[in-house]
Each structure stands twice: as structure tokens, then as C-alpha cells.
Amino acid sequence: MTITHQRERFTDFIAEARPLIARHFAEVDQFLVSTGVADEATYEGIEEAGLLRLYTAREAGRLVGYASFLVRAAAHCANSLHAAHDTLYLVPEARKGMAGIRFIAWC
């Protein structure tokens, strides 16, 4: 099956993504101390300010991954926007071959 990529709005994505976010936190909690939930209000505010880019990976329309980036002016040049990586997750069953690298390259 082919994995497709697209840009989405956080507010459209979050309801469908909650189970994946829970899987993501369960997988990384052994390495990090976290609350186990995304701060949805903060992400909504960042998106409203135009500073969030969210990309999804889907297999046959089903959400299998996401990547988010925070956009801001560079400290050394206010006219230059940069995206800082925030999150990246692909469900383990979608981590076949080059799927992850293709998704990162597409983002």
C-alpha cells in the first residue's frame, strides 16, 4: 500500500490523531518524562498565529503518521523564516522500507 502525504490544519487533524498521539507518547515515555497528552490549546494558538505547519502520512486514507514544525523568524535575520522540528511519528507498522525517509524528505 502506498503512503501519501499532505499538509493539514491542527484543528482538523486532532480528533482523528488522539489515538496515534497516545501511541507516540507510550513509545517515547520510556525515554522522556511527559504528561502523555499533547497541549491542544497551545497548538491551536500557534496555528492561529500562523506559526504551525502540520503534515500527515496516510495509508489508504488512514492516518499513520504526522510531523509538526514551528515557524518563526531567524534570530540573526528577522526577514528569514525557519521551521523548527517539533514532532515526528509513524506507527510501527508503517515503518517499512524508506517510508520514514520519504515522509521526512517530503516535509
Secondary structure, DSSP 4 states (H G I P E B T S, - for coil): --EEEEEE-HHHHHHHHHHHHHHHHHHHTTTS---SS--HHHHHHHHHTT-EEEEEEEETTEEEEEEEEEEEEETTEEEEEEEEEEEEEE-GGG--TTHHHHHHHH-
